[in-house]
């Protein structure tokens, strides 16, 4: 009986190639994983402190809320 590997990784000069068996992964799960890895890389490359990152996230959240607040509250008020 042969066992099918869920994935294979090949490392080339400038890239990493990952082949995955479709039966083991849902596309949305794969997208979520890739976004997580992208954020890990950005965090590693960032020169911001954790406190600065948290402050920036708060500013972004506040700005987003100010933009969507009228639509969000339109049916409530």
N, CA, C and O atoms as a Tripos MOL2 file, in Angstrom:
@<TRIPOS>MOLECULE
protein
  308   307    77     0     0
PROTEIN
NO_CHARGES

@<TRIPOS>ATOM
      1 N           0.8440   -1.1760    0.0000 N.3       1 UNK1
      2 CA          0.0000    0.0000    0.0000 C.3       1 UNK1
      3 C           0.8910    1.2410    0.0000 C.2       1 UNK1
      4 O           1.7950    1.3560    0.8270 O.2       1 UNK1
      5 N           0.6410    2.1580   -0.9120 N.am      2 UNK2
      6 CA          1.4560    3.3710   -0.9710 C.3       2 UNK2
      7 C           0.7860    4.4770   -0.1750 C.2       2 UNK2
      8 O          -0.4380    4.6050   -0.1610 O.2       2 UNK2
      9 N           1.5970    5.2580    0.4740 N.am      3 UNK3
     10 CA          1.1070    6.3890    1.2600 C.3       3 UNK3
     11 C           1.3880    7.6600    0.4740 C.2       3 UNK3
     12 O           2.5160    7.9010    0.0410 O.2       3 UNK3
     13 N           0.3600    8.4630    0.2960 N.am      4 UNK4
     14 CA          0.5050    9.7100   -0.4440 C.3       4 UNK4
     15 C           0.9140   10.8090    0.5310 C.2       4 UNK4
     16 O           0.2400   11.0520    1.5320 O.2       4 UNK4
     17 N           2.0210   11.4620    0.2240 N.am      5 UNK5
     18 CA          2.4810   12.5640    1.0740 C.3       5 UNK5
     19 C           1.5690   13.7620    0.8780 C.2       5 UNK5
     20 O           1.1950   14.0600   -0.2560 O.2       5 UNK5
     21 N           1.1960   14.4600    1.9480 N.am      6 UNK6
     22 CA          0.3150   15.6190    1.8010 C.3       6 UNK6
     23 C           0.9870   16.7900    1.0790 C.2       6 UNK6
     24 O           0.3120   17.6360    0.4930 O.2       6 UNK6
     25 N           2.3190   16.8300    1.1280 N.am      7 UNK7
     26 CA          3.0250   17.9160    0.4400 C.3       7 UNK7
     27 C           4.4740   17.5220    0.1650 C.2       7 UNK7
     28 O           5.0220   16.6050    0.7770 O.2       7 UNK7
     29 N           5.0740   18.2520   -0.7820 N.am      8 UNK8
     30 CA          6.4870   18.0930   -1.1040 C.3       8 UNK8
     31 C           7.0870   19.4940   -1.1970 C.2       8 UNK8
     32 O           6.4430   20.4260   -1.6790 O.2       8 UNK8
     33 N           8.3120   19.6290   -0.7350 N.am      9 UNK9
     34 CA          8.9820   20.9220   -0.7790 C.3       9 UNK9
     35 C          10.2680   20.7760   -1.5690 C.2       9 UNK9
     36 O          11.0620   19.8670   -1.3270 O.2       9 UNK9
     37 N          10.4650   21.6880   -2.5230 N.am     10 UNK10
     38 CA         11.7080   21.7310   -3.2920 C.3      10 UNK10
     39 C          12.2860   23.1340   -3.1530 C.2      10 UNK10
     40 O          11.5850   24.1270   -3.3480 O.2      10 UNK10
     41 N          13.5510   23.2040   -2.8200 N.am     11 UNK11
     42 CA         14.1980   24.5010   -2.6450 C.3      11 UNK11
     43 C          15.1490   24.7250   -3.8120 C.2      11 UNK11
     44 O          16.0720   23.9430   -4.0380 O.2      11 UNK11
     45 N          14.9100   25.8080   -4.5490 N.am     12 UNK12
     46 CA         15.7460   26.1960   -5.6790 C.3      12 UNK12
     47 C          16.5670   27.4110   -5.2630 C.2      12 UNK12
     48 O          16.5740   27.7860   -4.0900 O.2      12 UNK12
     49 N          17.2520   28.0180   -6.2100 N.am     13 UNK13
     50 CA         18.1060   29.1730   -5.8740 C.3      13 UNK13
     51 C          17.3280   30.3100   -5.2350 C.2      13 UNK13
     52 O          17.6540   30.7580   -4.1360 O.2      13 UNK13
     53 N          16.2950   30.7740   -5.9320 N.am     14 UNK14
     54 CA         15.5760   31.9600   -5.4610 C.3      14 UNK14
     55 C          14.1400   31.6960   -5.0550 C.2      14 UNK14
     56 O          13.3800   32.6370   -4.8290 O.2      14 UNK14
     57 N          13.7620   30.4530   -4.9610 N.am     15 UNK15
     58 CA         12.3710   30.1700   -4.6370 C.3      15 UNK15
     59 C          12.2210   28.8460   -3.9120 C.2      15 UNK15
     60 O          13.0970   27.9820   -3.9440 O.2      15 UNK15
     61 N          11.0900   28.7250   -3.2660 N.am     16 UNK16
     62 CA         10.6920   27.4720   -2.6270 C.3      16 UNK16
     63 C           9.4230   27.0270   -3.3400 C.2      16 UNK16
     64 O           8.4660   27.7920   -3.4560 O.2      16 UNK16
     65 N           9.4230   25.7980   -3.8110 N.am     17 UNK17
     66 CA          8.2630   25.2620   -4.5190 C.3      17 UNK17
     67 C           7.6030   24.2240   -3.6240 C.2      17 UNK17
     68 O           8.2380   23.2620   -3.1940 O.2      17 UNK17
     69 N           6.3160   24.4340   -3.3490 N.am     18 UNK18
     70 CA          5.5630   23.5110   -2.5100 C.3      18 UNK18
     71 C           4.4560   22.8980   -3.3610 C.2      18 UNK18
     72 O           3.6460   23.6130   -3.9500 O.2      18 UNK18
     73 N           4.4290   21.5850   -3.4190 N.am     19 UNK19
     74 CA          3.3650   20.8670   -4.1240 C.3      19 UNK19
     75 C           2.5120   20.1940   -3.0630 C.2      19 UNK19
     76 O           3.0260   19.5310   -2.1620 O.2      19 UNK19
     77 N           1.1830   20.3750   -3.1810 N.am     20 UNK20
     78 CA          0.2790   19.8410   -2.1730 C.3      20 UNK20
     79 C          -0.7840   18.9750   -2.8090 C.2      20 UNK20
     80 O          -1.2870   19.2700   -3.8930 O.2      20 UNK20
     81 N          -1.1170   17.9030   -2.1180 N.am     21 UNK21
     82 CA         -2.2020   17.0380   -2.5440 C.3      21 UNK21
     83 C          -3.5130   17.7470   -2.2190 C.2      21 UNK21
     84 O          -3.7520   18.1180   -1.0700 O.2      21 UNK21
     85 N          -4.3570   17.9350   -3.2220 N.am     22 UNK22
     86 CA         -5.6210   18.6710   -3.0270 C.3      22 UNK22
     87 C          -6.5250   18.0300   -1.9810 C.2      22 UNK22
     88 O          -7.3350   18.7170   -1.3580 O.2      22 UNK22
     89 N          -6.3970   16.7510   -1.7860 N.am     23 UNK23
     90 CA         -7.2660   16.0550   -0.8360 C.3      23 UNK23
     91 C          -6.9650   16.4380    0.6130 C.2      23 UNK23
     92 O          -7.7990   16.2180    1.4910 O.2      23 UNK23
     93 N          -5.8010   17.0010    0.8730 N.am     24 UNK24
     94 CA         -5.4030   17.2980    2.2450 C.3      24 UNK24
     95 C          -5.6570   18.7320    2.6700 C.2      24 UNK24
     96 O          -5.6510   19.0210    3.8670 O.2      24 UNK24
     97 N          -5.8820   19.6450    1.7250 N.am     25 UNK25
     98 CA         -5.9960   21.0510    2.0640 C.3      25 UNK25
     99 C          -7.1860   21.6940    1.3570 C.2      25 UNK25
    100 O          -7.4560   21.3930    0.1940 O.2      25 UNK25
    101 N          -7.8850   22.5630    2.0450 N.am     26 UNK26
    102 CA         -8.9260   23.3930    1.4560 C.3      26 UNK26
    103 C          -8.2650   24.6920    0.9960 C.2      26 UNK26
    104 O          -7.3520   25.1820    1.6610 O.2      26 UNK26
    105 N          -8.7070   25.2550   -0.1220 N.am     27 UNK27
    106 CA         -8.0760   26.4820   -0.6090 C.3      27 UNK27
    107 C          -8.0730   27.6220    0.4110 C.2      27 UNK27
    108 O          -7.0830   28.3470    0.5130 O.2      27 UNK27
    109 N          -9.1550   27.7920    1.1650 N.am     28 UNK28
    110 CA         -9.1900   28.8780    2.1520 C.3      28 UNK28
    111 C          -8.1980   28.6430    3.2890 C.2      28 UNK28
    112 O          -7.6430   29.5960    3.8350 O.2      28 UNK28
    113 N          -7.9750   27.3860    3.6440 N.am     29 UNK29
    114 CA         -6.9810   27.0770    4.6760 C.3      29 UNK29
    115 C          -5.5800   27.3980    4.1770 C.2      29 UNK29
    116 O          -4.7550   27.9310    4.9200 O.2      29 UNK29
    117 N          -5.3180   27.0750    2.9300 N.am     30 UNK30
    118 CA         -4.0190   27.3670    2.3400 C.3      30 UNK30
    119 C          -3.7960   28.8740    2.2560 C.2      30 UNK30
    120 O          -2.7060   29.3560    2.5620 O.2      30 UNK30
    121 N          -4.8040   29.6100    1.8510 N.am     31 UNK31
    122 CA         -4.6970   31.0680    1.7820 C.3      31 UNK31
    123 C          -4.4130   31.6490    3.1600 C.2      31 UNK31
    124 O          -3.5660   32.5300    3.3060 O.2      31 UNK31
    125 N          -5.1160   31.1570    4.1620 N.am     32 UNK32
    126 CA         -4.9020   31.6230    5.5400 C.3      32 UNK32
    127 C          -3.4660   31.3400    5.9910 C.2      32 UNK32
    128 O          -2.8300   32.1910    6.6140 O.2      32 UNK32
    129 N          -2.9670   30.1620    5.6810 N.am     33 UNK33
    130 CA         -1.5960   29.7950    6.0400 C.3      33 UNK33
    131 C          -0.5880   30.7010    5.3470 C.2      33 UNK33
    132 O           0.3620   31.1650    5.9780 O.2      33 UNK33
    133 N          -0.7810   30.9580    4.0610 N.am     34 UNK34
    134 CA          0.1480   31.8060    3.3120 C.3      34 UNK34
    135 C           0.1270   33.2380    3.8310 C.2      34 UNK34
    136 O           1.1760   33.8770    3.9120 O.2      34 UNK34
    137 N          -1.0410   33.7480    4.1810 N.am     35 UNK35
    138 CA         -1.1260   35.0920    4.7530 C.3      35 UNK35
    139 C          -0.4100   35.1550    6.0990 C.2      35 UNK35
    140 O           0.2630   36.1400    6.4040 O.2      35 UNK35
    141 N          -0.5560   34.1060    6.8980 N.am     36 UNK36
    142 CA          0.1420   34.0450    8.1870 C.3      36 UNK36
    143 C           1.6570   34.0840    7.9640 C.2      36 UNK36
    144 O           2.3730   34.8200    8.6440 O.2      36 UNK36
    145 N           2.1350   33.2880    7.0090 N.am     37 UNK37
    146 CA          3.5740   33.2610    6.7260 C.3      37 UNK37
    147 C           4.0620   34.6110    6.2140 C.2      37 UNK37
    148 O           5.1530   35.0570    6.5700 O.2      37 UNK37
    149 N           3.2510   35.2630    5.3790 N.am     38 UNK38
    150 CA          3.6210   36.5870    4.8670 C.3      38 UNK38
    151 C           3.7430   37.5900    6.0160 C.2      38 UNK38
    152 O           4.6740   38.3950    6.0430 O.2      38 UNK38
    153 N           2.8050   37.5410    6.9600 N.am     39 UNK39
    154 CA          2.8630   38.4420    8.1100 C.3      39 UNK39
    155 C           4.0760   38.1520    8.9890 C.2      39 UNK39
    156 O           4.6910   39.0720    9.5270 O.2      39 UNK39
    157 N           4.4160   36.8790    9.1320 N.am     40 UNK40
    158 CA          5.6170   36.5140    9.9080 C.3      40 UNK40
    159 C           6.8670   37.1250    9.2740 C.2      40 UNK40
    160 O           7.7330   37.6400    9.9820 O.2      40 UNK40
    161 N           6.9620   37.0700    7.9530 N.am     41 UNK41
    162 CA          8.1100   37.6470    7.2520 C.3      41 UNK41
    163 C           8.1400   39.1600    7.4370 C.2      41 UNK41
    164 O           9.1920   39.7330    7.7190 O.2      41 UNK41
    165 N           6.9890   39.8060    7.2790 N.am     42 UNK42
    166 CA          6.9320   41.2590    7.4640 C.3      42 UNK42
    167 C           7.3320   41.6550    8.8800 C.2      42 UNK42
    168 O           8.0420   42.6410    9.0810 O.2      42 UNK42
    169 N           6.8770   40.8890    9.8490 N.am     43 UNK43
    170 CA          7.2320   41.1730   11.2380 C.3      43 UNK43
    171 C           8.7330   41.0070   11.4570 C.2      43 UNK43
    172 O           9.3600   41.8300   12.1250 O.2      43 UNK43
    173 N           9.2990   39.9610   10.9040 N.am     44 UNK44
    174 CA         10.7340   39.7000   11.0480 C.3      44 UNK44
    175 C          11.5500   40.8210   10.4070 C.2      44 UNK44
    176 O          12.5960   41.2000   10.9330 O.2      44 UNK44
    177 N          11.0830   41.3550    9.2790 N.am     45 UNK45
    178 CA         11.8220   42.3860    8.5610 C.3      45 UNK45
    179 C          11.5820   43.7840    9.1400 C.2      45 UNK45
    180 O          12.3310   44.7150    8.8460 O.2      45 UNK45
    181 N          10.5640   43.9270    9.9410 N.am     46 UNK46
    182 CA         10.1990   45.2310   10.4830 C.3      46 UNK46
    183 C          11.2050   45.6780   11.5340 C.2      46 UNK46
    184 O          11.7930   44.8700   12.2530 O.2      46 UNK46
    185 N          11.3770   46.9710   11.5930 N.am     47 UNK47
    186 CA         12.2430   47.5420   12.6290 C.3      47 UNK47
    187 C          11.4150   48.1810   13.7350 C.2      47 UNK47
    188 O          11.9510   48.8450   14.6220 O.2      47 UNK47
    189 N          10.1050   47.9740   13.6750 N.am     48 UNK48
    190 CA          9.2190   48.5240   14.6940 C.3      48 UNK48
    191 C           9.2410   47.6380   15.9380 C.2      48 UNK48
    192 O           9.4200   46.4240   15.8500 O.2      48 UNK48
    193 N           9.0590   48.2570   17.0710 N.am     49 UNK49
    194 CA          8.9210   47.4830   18.3050 C.3      49 UNK49
    195 C           7.4980   46.9310   18.3780 C.2      49 UNK49
    196 O           6.6180   47.3770   17.6410 O.2      49 UNK49
    197 N           7.2760   45.9720   19.2550 N.am     50 UNK50
    198 CA          5.9290   45.4230   19.4310 C.3      50 UNK50
    199 C           4.9460   46.5080   19.8580 C.2      50 UNK50
    200 O           3.7900   46.5010   19.4340 O.2      50 UNK50
    201 N           5.3970   47.4350   20.6880 N.am     51 UNK51
    202 CA          4.5320   48.5260   21.1430 C.3      51 UNK51
    203 C           4.1640   49.4410   19.9680 C.2      51 UNK51
    204 O           3.0190   49.8820   19.8610 O.2      51 UNK51
    205 N           5.1290   49.7240   19.0910 N.am     52 UNK52
    206 CA          4.8450   50.5590   17.9240 C.3      52 UNK52
    207 C           3.8820   49.8600   16.9680 C.2      52 UNK52
    208 O           3.0160   50.5000   16.3710 O.2      52 UNK52
    209 N           4.0370   48.5540   16.8260 N.am     53 UNK53
    210 CA          3.1310   47.7760   15.9770 C.3      53 UNK53
    211 C           1.7180   47.8250   16.5470 C.2      53 UNK53
    212 O           0.7540   48.0090   15.8030 O.2      53 UNK53
    213 N           1.5890   47.6620   17.8630 N.am     54 UNK54
    214 CA          0.2700   47.7100   18.5070 C.3      54 UNK54
    215 C          -0.3610   49.0870   18.3350 C.2      54 UNK54
    216 O          -1.5610   49.1900   18.0820 O.2      54 UNK54
    217 N           0.4330   50.1440   18.4700 N.am     55 UNK55
    218 CA         -0.0890   51.5040   18.3050 C.3      55 UNK55
    219 C          -0.5460   51.7140   16.8590 C.2      55 UNK55
    220 O          -1.6060   52.2960   16.6270 O.2      55 UNK55
    221 N           0.2330   51.2530   15.8980 N.am     56 UNK56
    222 CA         -0.1430   51.3780   14.4910 C.3      56 UNK56
    223 C          -1.4330   50.6120   14.2060 C.2      56 UNK56
    224 O          -2.3010   51.1050   13.4860 O.2      56 UNK56
    225 N          -1.5630   49.4170   14.7640 N.am     57 UNK57
    226 CA         -2.7850   48.6250   14.5800 C.3      57 UNK57
    227 C          -3.9900   49.3620   15.1590 C.2      57 UNK57
    228 O          -5.0600   49.3650   14.5520 O.2      57 UNK57
    229 N          -3.8290   49.9850   16.3250 N.am     58 UNK58
    230 CA         -4.9220   50.7640   16.9290 C.3      58 UNK58
    231 C          -5.3220   51.9290   16.0340 C.2      58 UNK58
    232 O          -6.5090   52.2080   15.8640 O.2      58 UNK58
    233 N          -4.3290   52.6110   15.4630 N.am     59 UNK59
    234 CA         -4.6170   53.7310   14.5670 C.3      59 UNK59
    235 C          -5.3660   53.2660   13.3230 C.2      59 UNK59
    236 O          -6.3030   53.9250   12.8720 O.2      59 UNK59
    237 N          -4.9540   52.1390   12.7750 N.am     60 UNK60
    238 CA         -5.6180   51.5860   11.5960 C.3      60 UNK60
    239 C          -7.0520   51.1990   11.9320 C.2      60 UNK60
    240 O          -7.9700   51.4910   11.1660 O.2      60 UNK60
    241 N          -7.2480   50.5460   13.0690 N.am     61 UNK61
    242 CA         -8.5940   50.1620   13.4890 C.3      61 UNK61
    243 C          -9.4870   51.3800   13.6840 C.2      61 UNK61
    244 O         -10.6460   51.3700   13.2700 O.2      61 UNK61
    245 N          -8.9640   52.4230   14.3070 N.am     62 UNK62
    246 CA         -9.7370   53.6410   14.5390 C.3      62 UNK62
    247 C         -10.1110   54.2970   13.2130 C.2      62 UNK62
    248 O         -11.2470   54.7360   13.0330 O.2      62 UNK62
    249 N          -9.1640   54.3630   12.2950 N.am     63 UNK63
    250 CA         -9.4180   54.9610   10.9850 C.3      63 UNK63
    251 C         -10.4730   54.1640   10.2180 C.2      63 UNK63
    252 O         -11.3690   54.7430    9.6040 O.2      63 UNK63
    253 N         -10.3630   52.8420   10.2560 N.am     64 UNK64
    254 CA        -11.3400   51.9890    9.5690 C.3      64 UNK64
    255 C         -12.7250   52.1770   10.1790 C.2      64 UNK64
    256 O         -13.7150   52.2590    9.4510 O.2      64 UNK64
    257 N         -12.8060   52.2460   11.5110 N.am     65 UNK65
    258 CA        -14.0960   52.4240   12.1760 C.3      65 UNK65
    259 C         -14.7240   53.7580   11.7790 C.2      65 UNK65
    260 O         -15.9260   53.8270   11.5250 O.2      65 UNK65
    261 N         -13.9270   54.8040   11.7260 N.am     66 UNK66
    262 CA        -14.4540   56.1140   11.3440 C.3      66 UNK66
    263 C         -15.0060   56.0930    9.9230 C.2      66 UNK66
    264 O         -15.9850   56.7800    9.6300 O.2      66 UNK66
    265 N         -14.3910   55.3130    9.0390 N.am     67 UNK67
    266 CA        -14.8630   55.2090    7.6530 C.3      67 UNK67
    267 C         -16.1450   54.4070    7.5410 C.2      67 UNK67
    268 O         -17.0350   54.7770    6.7740 O.2      67 UNK67
    269 N         -16.2640   53.3080    8.2940 N.am     68 UNK68
    270 CA        -17.4330   52.4310    8.1340 C.3      68 UNK68
    271 C         -18.5630   52.7370    9.1140 C.2      68 UNK68
    272 O         -19.6720   52.2240    8.9620 O.2      68 UNK68
    273 N         -18.2900   53.5600   10.1060 N.am     69 UNK69
    274 CA        -19.2850   53.8500   11.1460 C.3      69 UNK69
    275 C         -20.6290   54.3090   10.5810 C.2      69 UNK69
    276 O         -21.6650   53.7930   10.9990 O.2      69 UNK69
    277 N         -20.6460   55.2670    9.6400 N.am     70 UNK70
    278 CA        -21.9510   55.7180    9.1240 C.3      70 UNK70
    279 C         -22.7770   54.5760    8.5020 C.2      70 UNK70
    280 O         -23.9820   54.4890    8.7380 O.2      70 UNK70
    281 N         -22.1410   53.7080    7.7150 N.am     71 UNK71
    282 CA        -22.8790   52.5980    7.1180 C.3      71 UNK71
    283 C         -23.3180   51.5840    8.1780 C.2      71 UNK71
    284 O         -24.4150   51.0300    8.1100 O.2      71 UNK71
    285 N         -22.4480   51.3550    9.1460 N.am     72 UNK72
    286 CA        -22.7450   50.3710   10.1940 C.3      72 UNK72
    287 C         -23.9240   50.8120   11.0520 C.2      72 UNK72
    288 O         -24.7730   49.9990   11.4160 O.2      72 UNK72
    289 N         -23.9730   52.0970   11.3730 N.am     73 UNK73
    290 CA        -24.9990   52.6100   12.2650 C.3      73 UNK73
    291 C         -26.2350   53.1330   11.5240 C.2      73 UNK73
    292 O         -27.2010   53.5520   12.1630 O.2      73 UNK73
    293 N         -26.2180   53.1150   10.1960 N.am     74 UNK74
    294 CA        -27.3200   53.6680    9.4040 C.3      74 UNK74
    295 C         -28.6740   53.0600    9.7900 C.2      74 UNK74
    296 O         -29.6580   53.7920    9.8900 O.2      74 UNK74
    297 N         -28.7470   51.7770   10.0040 N.am     75 UNK75
    298 CA        -30.0040   51.1400   10.3410 C.3      75 UNK75
    299 C         -30.3400   51.1600   11.8140 C.2      75 UNK75
    300 O         -31.4510   50.7930   12.1960 O.2      75 UNK75
    301 N         -29.4060   51.5810   12.6510 N.am     76 UNK76
    302 CA        -29.6030   51.5490   14.0970 C.3      76 UNK76
    303 C         -30.1240   52.8750   14.6270 C.2      76 UNK76
    304 O         -30.9820   52.9010   15.5100 O.2      76 UNK76
    305 N         -29.6160   53.9600   14.0970 N.am     77 UNK77
    306 CA        -29.9780   55.2840   14.6440 C.3      77 UNK77
    307 C         -31.3230   55.7490   14.1420 C.2      77 UNK77
    308 O         -31.7750   56.8360   14.5020 O.2      77 UNK77
@<TRIPOS>BOND
     1     1     2 1
     2     2     3 1
     3     3     4 2
     4     3     5 am
     5     5     6 1
     6     6     7 1
     7     7     8 2
     8     7     9 am
     9     9    10 1
    10    10    11 1
    11    11    12 2
    12    11    13 am
    13    13    14 1
    14    14    15 1
    15    15    16 2
    16    15    17 am
    17    17    18 1
    18    18    19 1
    19    19    20 2
    20    19    21 am
    21    21    22 1
    22    22    23 1
    23    23    24 2
    24    23    25 am
    25    25    26 1
    26    26    27 1
    27    27    28 2
    28    27    29 am
    29    29    30 1
    30    30    31 1
    31    31    32 2
    32    31    33 am
    33    33    34 1
    34    34    35 1
    35    35    36 2
    36    35    37 am
    37    37    38 1
    38    38    39 1
    39    39    40 2
    40    39    41 am
    41    41    42 1
    42    42    43 1
    43    43    44 2
    44    43    45 am
    45    45    46 1
    46    46    47 1
    47    47    48 2
    48    47    49 am
    49    49    50 1
    50    50    51 1
    51    51    52 2
    52    51    53 am
    53    53    54 1
    54    54    55 1
    55    55    56 2
    56    55    57 am
    57    57    58 1
    58    58    59 1
    59    59    60 2
    60    59    61 am
    61    61    62 1
    62    62    63 1
    63    63    64 2
    64    63    65 am
    65    65    66 1
    66    66    67 1
    67    67    68 2
    68    67    69 am
    69    69    70 1
    70    70    71 1
    71    71    72 2
    72    71    73 am
    73    73    74 1
    74    74    75 1
    75    75    76 2
    76    75    77 am
    77    77    78 1
    78    78    79 1
    79    79    80 2
    80    79    81 am
    81    81    82 1
    82    82    83 1
    83    83    84 2
    84    83    85 am
    85    85    86 1
    86    86    87 1
    87    87    88 2
    88    87    89 am
    89    89    90 1
    90    90    91 1
    91    91    92 2
    92    91    93 am
    93    93    94 1
    94    94    95 1
    95    95    96 2
    96    95    97 am
    97    97    98 1
    98    98    99 1
    99    99   100 2
   100    99   101 am
   101   101   102 1
   102   102   103 1
   103   103   104 2
   104   103   105 am
   105   105   106 1
   106   106   107 1
   107   107   108 2
   108   107   109 am
   109   109   110 1
   110   110   111 1
   111   111   112 2
   112   111   113 am
   113   113   114 1
   114   114   115 1
   115   115   116 2
   116   115   117 am
   117   117   118 1
   118   118   119 1
   119   119   120 2
   120   119   121 am
   121   121   122 1
   122   122   123 1
   123   123   124 2
   124   123   125 am
   125   125   126 1
   126   126   127 1
   127   127   128 2
   128   127   129 am
   129   129   130 1
   130   130   131 1
   131   131   132 2
   132   131   133 am
   133   133   134 1
   134   134   135 1
   135   135   136 2
   136   135   137 am
   137   137   138 1
   138   138   139 1
   139   139   140 2
   140   139   141 am
   141   141   142 1
   142   142   143 1
   143   143   144 2
   144   143   145 am
   145   145   146 1
   146   146   147 1
   147   147   148 2
   148   147   149 am
   149   149   150 1
   150   150   151 1
   151   151   152 2
   152   151   153 am
   153   153   154 1
   154   154   155 1
   155   155   156 2
   156   155   157 am
   157   157   158 1
   158   158   159 1
   159   159   160 2
   160   159   161 am
   161   161   162 1
   162   162   163 1
   163   163   164 2
   164   163   165 am
   165   165   166 1
   166   166   167 1
   167   167   168 2
   168   167   169 am
   169   169   170 1
   170   170   171 1
   171   171   172 2
   172   171   173 am
   173   173   174 1
   174   174   175 1
   175   175   176 2
   176   175   177 am
   177   177   178 1
   178   178   179 1
   179   179   180 2
   180   179   181 am
   181   181   182 1
   182   182   183 1
   183   183   184 2
   184   183   185 am
   185   185   186 1
   186   186   187 1
   187   187   188 2
   188   187   189 am
   189   189   190 1
   190   190   191 1
   191   191   192 2
   192   191   193 am
   193   193   194 1
   194   194   195 1
   195   195   196 2
   196   195   197 am
   197   197   198 1
   198   198   199 1
   199   199   200 2
   200   199   201 am
   201   201   202 1
   202   202   203 1
   203   203   204 2
   204   203   205 am
   205   205   206 1
   206   206   207 1
   207   207   208 2
   208   207   209 am
   209   209   210 1
   210   210   211 1
   211   211   212 2
   212   211   213 am
   213   213   214 1
   214   214   215 1
   215   215   216 2
   216   215   217 am
   217   217   218 1
   218   218   219 1
   219   219   220 2
   220   219   221 am
   221   221   222 1
   222   222   223 1
   223   223   224 2
   224   223   225 am
   225   225   226 1
   226   226   227 1
   227   227   228 2
   228   227   229 am
   229   229   230 1
   230   230   231 1
   231   231   232 2
   232   231   233 am
   233   233   234 1
   234   234   235 1
   235   235   236 2
   236   235   237 am
   237   237   238 1
   238   238   239 1
   239   239   240 2
   240   239   241 am
   241   241   242 1
   242   242   243 1
   243   243   244 2
   244   243   245 am
   245   245   246 1
   246   246   247 1
   247   247   248 2
   248   247   249 am
   249   249   250 1
   250   250   251 1
   251   251   252 2
   252   251   253 am
   253   253   254 1
   254   254   255 1
   255   255   256 2
   256   255   257 am
   257   257   258 1
   258   258   259 1
   259   259   260 2
   260   259   261 am
   261   261   262 1
   262   262   263 1
   263   263   264 2
   264   263   265 am
   265   265   266 1
   266   266   267 1
   267   267   268 2
   268   267   269 am
   269   269   270 1
   270   270   271 1
   271   271   272 2
   272   271   273 am
   273   273   274 1
   274   274   275 1
   275   275   276 2
   276   275   277 am
   277   277   278 1
   278   278   279 1
   279   279   280 2
   280   279   281 am
   281   281   282 1
   282   282   283 1
   283   283   284 2
   284   283   285 am
   285   285   286 1
   286   286   287 1
   287   287   288 2
   288   287   289 am
   289   289   290 1
   290   290   291 1
   291   291   292 2
   292   291   293 am
   293   293   294 1
   294   294   295 1
   295   295   296 2
   296   295   297 am
   297   297   298 1
   298   298   299 1
   299   299   300 2
   300   299   301 am
   301   301   302 1
   302   302   303 1
   303   303   304 2
   304   303   305 am
   305   305   306 1
   306   306   307 1
   307   307   308 2
@<TRIPOS>SUBSTRUCTURE
     1 UNK1         2 RESIDUE 1 A UNK
     2 UNK2         6 RESIDUE 1 A UNK
     3 UNK3        10 RESIDUE 1 A UNK
     4 UNK4        14 RESIDUE 1 A UNK
     5 UNK5        18 RESIDUE 1 A UNK
     6 UNK6        22 RESIDUE 1 A UNK
     7 UNK7        26 RESIDUE 1 A UNK
     8 UNK8        30 RESIDUE 1 A UNK
     9 UNK9        34 RESIDUE 1 A UNK
    10 UNK10       38 RESIDUE 1 A UNK
    11 UNK11       42 RESIDUE 1 A UNK
    12 UNK12       46 RESIDUE 1 A UNK
    13 UNK13       50 RESIDUE 1 A UNK
    14 UNK14       54 RESIDUE 1 A UNK
    15 UNK15       58 RESIDUE 1 A UNK
    16 UNK16       62 RESIDUE 1 A UNK
    17 UNK17       66 RESIDUE 1 A UNK
    18 UNK18       70 RESIDUE 1 A UNK
    19 UNK19       74 RESIDUE 1 A UNK
    20 UNK20       78 RESIDUE 1 A UNK
    21 UNK21       82 RESIDUE 1 A UNK
    22 UNK22       86 RESIDUE 1 A UNK
    23 UNK23       90 RESIDUE 1 A UNK
    24 UNK24       94 RESIDUE 1 A UNK
    25 UNK25       98 RESIDUE 1 A UNK
    26 UNK26      102 RESIDUE 1 A UNK
    27 UNK27      106 RESIDUE 1 A UNK
    28 UNK28      110 RESIDUE 1 A UNK
    29 UNK29      114 RESIDUE 1 A UNK
    30 UNK30      118 RESIDUE 1 A UNK
    31 UNK31      122 RESIDUE 1 A UNK
    32 UNK32      126 RESIDUE 1 A UNK
    33 UNK33      130 RESIDUE 1 A UNK
    34 UNK34      134 RESIDUE 1 A UNK
    35 UNK35      138 RESIDUE 1 A UNK
    36 UNK36      142 RESIDUE 1 A UNK
    37 UNK37      146 RESIDUE 1 A UNK
    38 UNK38      150 RESIDUE 1 A UNK
    39 UNK39      154 RESIDUE 1 A UNK
    40 UNK40      158 RESIDUE 1 A UNK
    41 UNK41      162 RESIDUE 1 A UNK
    42 UNK42      166 RESIDUE 1 A UNK
    43 UNK43      170 RESIDUE 1 A UNK
    44 UNK44      174 RESIDUE 1 A UNK
    45 UNK45      178 RESIDUE 1 A UNK
    46 UNK46      182 RESIDUE 1 A UNK
    47 UNK47      186 RESIDUE 1 A UNK
    48 UNK48      190 RESIDUE 1 A UNK
    49 UNK49      194 RESIDUE 1 A UNK
    50 UNK50      198 RESIDUE 1 A UNK
    51 UNK51      202 RESIDUE 1 A UNK
    52 UNK52      206 RESIDUE 1 A UNK
    53 UNK53      210 RESIDUE 1 A UNK
    54 UNK54      214 RESIDUE 1 A UNK
    55 UNK55      218 RESIDUE 1 A UNK
    56 UNK56      222 RESIDUE 1 A UNK
    57 UNK57      226 RESIDUE 1 A UNK
    58 UNK58      230 RESIDUE 1 A UNK
    59 UNK59      234 RESIDUE 1 A UNK
    60 UNK60      238 RESIDUE 1 A UNK
    61 UNK61      242 RESIDUE 1 A UNK
    62 UNK62      246 RESIDUE 1 A UNK
    63 UNK63      250 RESIDUE 1 A UNK
    64 UNK64      254 RESIDUE 1 A UNK
    65 UNK65      258 RESIDUE 1 A UNK
    66 UNK66      262 RESIDUE 1 A UNK
    67 UNK67      266 RESIDUE 1 A UNK
    68 UNK68      270 RESIDUE 1 A UNK
    69 UNK69      274 RESIDUE 1 A UNK
    70 UNK70      278 RESIDUE 1 A UNK
    71 UNK71      282 RESIDUE 1 A UNK
    72 UNK72      286 RESIDUE 1 A UNK
    73 UNK73      290 RESIDUE 1 A UNK
    74 UNK74      294 RESIDUE 1 A UNK
    75 UNK75      298 RESIDUE 1 A UNK
    76 UNK76      302 RESIDUE 1 A UNK
    77 UNK77      306 RESIDUE 1 A UNK
